[in-house]
Amino acid sequence: MHERLLADAWHVPRIPLGDWFARIVDWLNNNVGPLFDAVQTIITGAVDGLTTALQWPPAWAMALVFALLAWWLRSWKFGAVTLVGFALADGLGVFDEAMLTLAQVLVSGVIATLIAVPLGIFAARSTAASRVIRPVLDFMQTLPAFVYLIPAIFFFSIGAVPGVVATVIFSLPPGVRLTELGIRQVDKEMVEAGESFGAPPRKILTGVQIPLAMPSIMAGVNQIIMLSLSMVVIAGMTGGPGLGAKVFEAVQRLQLGAGFEYGVGVVILAIYLDRITSSFTGQRTRRPPSSSRVTPAPTAFITGG
């Protein structure tokens, strides 16, 4: 009896973290409702408009457009593989769902990029900001993907909008980290060369640091797109339209064949998006010659030459 009382005495008092979170959500719904309505309207319009644009042409025409883009950015071999891949998606009857998923991925990726790149630049140029942002990114990356869907559903109900919002938050960390890394890894000699020509900090950022850090920034964009695709597929479990919803429906109904076909559609889309976005990271910056500390490259960036 004494041992039991001693053990009970060491219990930590219950922390009502869930109750606090619920109160925060209720307060936001009651006080920031118009903002959420505006966000929902904008995202819905963007997803619907892009979906209409992707689904309006015949499937063979869109497959040809994707193949030509792959040929231009990568090679004719990848263009041929792209044409075969999307033709296969059309033959499996998953092309329309793939376009709906692609629309959500593109909207999420654009929004996440517009947030991540400036935030990464801010973290690279401010040590204090970086110390605050990094733990937040660590926390965001440790949370399971499903956790992001819970508050999104409370704020935006079910459908494409909560999936897009959760996807944006889920895909932010790698974009911020790689942007900060790219800016910080720019050769200091290049920055000093720009400063020696009297360029202001803003001009050095846009004319020297961002161009030289572009491969790292685009690697972050690639990760944003790939994480967006994975999260959009997961969002199908909560009513998000597209391939994810079809895969989840097939699993619920134990339709093995249908689930495999929609899964193939996800794979085709993932490979295409990965190869297209990774093609922008192939650039390599030139390091200044060892015999000279100042090169004409920053001059060209700064003067626009």
C-alpha positions in Angstrom: 0.0 0.0 0.0 2.8 2.4 0.9 4.6 1.6 -2.4 1.4 2.2 -4.4 0.9 5.6 -2.7 4.5 6.5 -3.3 4.2 5.6 -7.0 1.0 7.6 -7.3 2.6 10.6 -5.7 5.1 10.8 -8.5 2.5 11.3 -11.2 2.8 14.5 -13.2 -0.4 16.5 -13.1 -2.4 16.3 -16.3 -1.6 19.1 -18.8 -4.7 20.0 -20.8 -2.8 20.8 -24.0 -5.7 19.4 -26.1 -8.2 21.7 -24.4 -5.9 24.7 -25.0 -5.6 23.8 -28.7 -9.3 23.5 -29.0 -9.8 26.9 -27.4 -7.3 28.5 -29.8 -9.1 26.9 -32.8 -12.5 28.1 -31.6 -11.1 31.6 -31.0 -9.6 31.7 -34.5 -12.9 30.5 -36.0 -14.9 33.1 -34.2 -12.5 36.1 -34.8 -10.6 35.3 -38.0 -13.4 33.7 -39.9 -13.5 36.3 -42.8 -9.8 35.7 -43.4 -10.3 31.9 -43.7 -13.3 32.5 -46.0 -11.0 34.7 -48.3 -8.3 32.0 -48.2 -10.8 29.4 -49.1 -12.2 31.4 -52.0 -8.8 32.1 -53.4 -7.6 28.5 -53.2 -10.8 27.1 -54.5 -10.7 29.5 -57.5 -7.1 28.7 -58.2 -7.5 24.9 -58.0 -10.7 24.9 -60.0 -9.3 27.2 -62.7 -6.1 25.2 -63.1 -8.0 21.9 -63.1 -10.3 23.2 -65.9 -7.3 24.3 -67.9 -5.6 20.9 -67.5 -8.7 18.8 -68.2 -10.1 20.9 -71.0 -7.8 19.7 -73.9 -7.9 16.1 -74.9 -5.7 13.8 -72.9 -3.5 13.1 -75.9 -2.9 16.9 -76.4 -1.9 17.4 -72.7 0.3 14.3 -72.9 2.0 15.8 -75.9 2.4 19.2 -74.1 4.0 17.4 -71.1 6.3 15.5 -73.5 7.5 18.6 -75.3 8.2 20.3 -72.0 10.2 17.3 -70.8 12.1 17.3 -74.1 12.9 21.0 -73.8 14.0 20.8 -70.2 15.6 17.4 -70.1 16.1 15.4 -73.3 14.2 13.7 -76.1 14.5 10.4 -74.3 12.7 11.7 -71.2 10.1 13.4 -73.6 9.4 10.0 -75.1 9.1 8.3 -71.7 6.8 11.1 -70.6 4.5 10.6 -73.6 4.4 6.9 -72.9 3.7 7.5 -69.2 0.8 9.9 -69.6 -0.6 7.7 -72.5 -0.5 4.8 -70.0 -2.3 7.0 -67.4 -5.0 7.8 -70.0 -5.3 4.1 -70.9 -5.8 3.2 -67.3 -8.5 5.8 -67.0 -6.7 7.8 -64.3 -5.7 10.9 -66.4 -8.5 13.2 -65.2 -7.7 12.4 -61.5 -4.0 12.9 -62.2 -4.7 16.4 -63.6 -6.8 17.2 -60.6 -4.0 16.1 -58.3 -1.5 18.0 -60.4 -3.6 21.2 -60.1 -3.5 20.9 -56.3 0.2 20.2 -56.2 1.0 23.2 -58.4 -1.2 25.6 -56.3 0.4 24.3 -53.1 3.9 24.4 -54.5 3.6 27.9 -55.7 2.2 29.2 -52.4 4.8 27.3 -50.4 7.6 28.6 -52.6 6.4 32.2 -52.3 6.6 31.8 -48.5 9.7 29.6 -48.2 12.1 31.5 -50.4 11.7 34.9 -48.7 11.7 33.3 -45.3 14.9 31.4 -46.2 16.5 34.6 -47.4 15.5 36.4 -44.2 17.0 33.6 -42.1 20.2 33.7 -44.1 20.6 37.4 -43.6 19.7 37.5 -39.9 21.3 35.2 -37.4 18.7 36.0 -34.8 15.9 35.1 -37.2 17.7 31.9 -38.1 17.9 30.9 -34.5 14.2 31.3 -34.1 13.2 29.7 -37.4 15.3 26.6 -37.2 13.6 25.1 -34.1 10.2 25.8 -35.7 11.2 24.0 -38.8 12.6 21.1 -36.8 9.2 20.8 -35.0 7.3 21.0 -38.3 9.4 18.2 -39.8 8.9 15.9 -36.8 5.1 16.1 -36.9 3.3 13.3 -38.8 1.6 14.4 -42.0 -1.8 13.6 -40.7 -1.5 16.1 -37.9 -1.5 19.0 -40.3 -4.9 17.9 -41.6 -6.6 18.2 -38.3 -6.7 22.0 -37.8 -7.1 22.5 -41.6 -10.3 20.5 -41.5 -11.6 22.5 -38.6 -10.9 25.8 -40.4 -11.9 24.8 -43.9 -14.1 21.7 -43.6 -13.4 18.9 -46.1 -12.4 19.1 -49.8 -9.4 20.4 -51.7 -8.8 23.6 -49.6 -7.8 21.9 -46.3 -5.6 19.6 -48.3 -3.8 22.5 -50.0 -3.4 24.4 -46.7 -2.0 21.4 -44.9 0.3 20.7 -47.9 1.7 24.2 -47.9 2.6 24.0 -44.2 4.0 20.4 -44.6 6.2 21.3 -47.5 7.7 24.5 -46.2 10.7 23.3 -44.2 13.0 22.0 -47.0 12.3 25.1 -49.1 13.3 27.4 -46.2 16.4 25.3 -45.2 17.8 25.0 -48.7 17.2 28.6 -49.5 19.1 29.7 -46.4 21.8 27.2 -47.1 22.3 28.4 -50.6 22.5 32.1 -49.6 25.0 31.3 -46.8 27.2 29.2 -49.1 27.7 32.0 -51.6 31.4 32.8 -51.8 32.2 35.7 -49.6 34.7 37.0 -52.1 31.9 37.4 -54.6 29.9 39.4 -52.1 33.0 41.5 -51.2 33.5 42.2 -54.9 30.0 43.5 -55.2 30.5 45.7 -52.1 33.7 47.1 -53.5 31.7 48.4 -56.5 29.4 50.3 -54.1 26.4 48.1 -54.6 23.8 48.4 -51.8 22.8 45.2 -49.8 19.6 44.8 -51.8 21.4 44.8 -55.1 24.0 42.4 -53.8 21.2 40.1 -52.7 19.3 40.2 -56.0 22.4 40.5 -58.3 24.9 38.2 -56.6 23.6 36.0 -53.8 20.3 34.8 -55.3 21.7 34.0 -58.8 24.6 32.1 -57.3 22.4 30.3 -54.8 19.8 29.4 -57.4 20.8 25.7 -57.7 20.2 25.2 -54.0 17.0 27.2 -54.1 15.7 25.1 -56.9 16.6 22.0 -55.0 14.3 23.3 -52.3 11.6 23.9 -54.8 12.0 20.3 -56.0 11.5 19.1 -52.4 8.5 21.3 -52.0 6.9 19.9 -55.1 7.6 16.3 -54.1 6.3 16.8 -50.5 3.3 18.5 -51.9 2.4 15.5 -54.1 2.8 13.1 -51.1 0.6 15.3 -48.9 -2.1 15.9 -51.5 -2.3 12.1 -51.9 -2.6 11.7 -48.1 -5.3 14.5 -48.1 -7.5 12.2 -50.2 -8.3 10.4 -46.9 -10.0 13.5 -45.7 -12.1 14.3 -48.8 -9.4 15.8 -51.0 -10.2 15.0 -54.6 -7.8 13.4 -57.0 -5.7 10.3 -57.1 -5.4 10.1 -53.3 -9.1 9.9 -52.8 -9.4 7.2 -55.4 -6.6 5.2 -53.8 -8.3 5.5 -50.4 -11.6 4.5 -51.8 -10.2 1.5 -53.5 -8.5 0.4 -50.2 -11.8 0.8 -48.3 -13.6 -1.3 -50.9 -10.8 -3.8 -51.1 -10.5 -3.2 -54.8 -6.9 -4.3 -55.4 -6.8 -3.7 -59.1 -8.3 -0.2 -59.0 -6.0 0.8 -56.2 -3.0 -0.4 -58.1 -4.0 1.5 -61.2 -4.5 4.8 -59.3 -1.2 4.1 -57.6 0.5 3.8 -61.0 -0.9 7.3 -61.8 0.7 8.7 -58.7 4.0 7.1 -59.6 3.9 8.6 -63.2 3.1 12.0 -61.8 5.8 11.8 -59.2 8.5 10.8 -61.6 7.5 13.5 -64.1 7.4 16.3 -61.5 10.7 15.2 -59.9 12.6 15.1 -63.2 11.2 18.4 -64.4 11.9 20.3 -61.2 15.3 18.7 -60.7 16.3 19.9 -64.2 16.6 23.4 -62.8 19.2 22.4 -60.2 21.7 21.3 -62.8 23.3 24.7 -63.0 26.8 25.0 -61.5 28.2 28.3 -60.3 31.8 29.2 -61.1 34.2 29.8 -58.3 36.6 32.7 -58.7 40.1 31.9 -59.9 42.7 31.5 -57.2 44.9 34.1 -58.8 42.3 36.8 -58.5 40.1 37.8 -55.6 37.7 39.9 -57.8 36.0 38.6 -60.9 33.8 40.4 -63.5 30.9 38.2 -62.6 29.5 40.4 -59.8 30.0 43.5 -62.0 27.7 42.0 -64.6 25.1 41.1 -62.0 25.2 44.5 -60.4 25.4 46.7 -63.5 23.0 44.6 -65.5 25.6 43.8 -68.1 
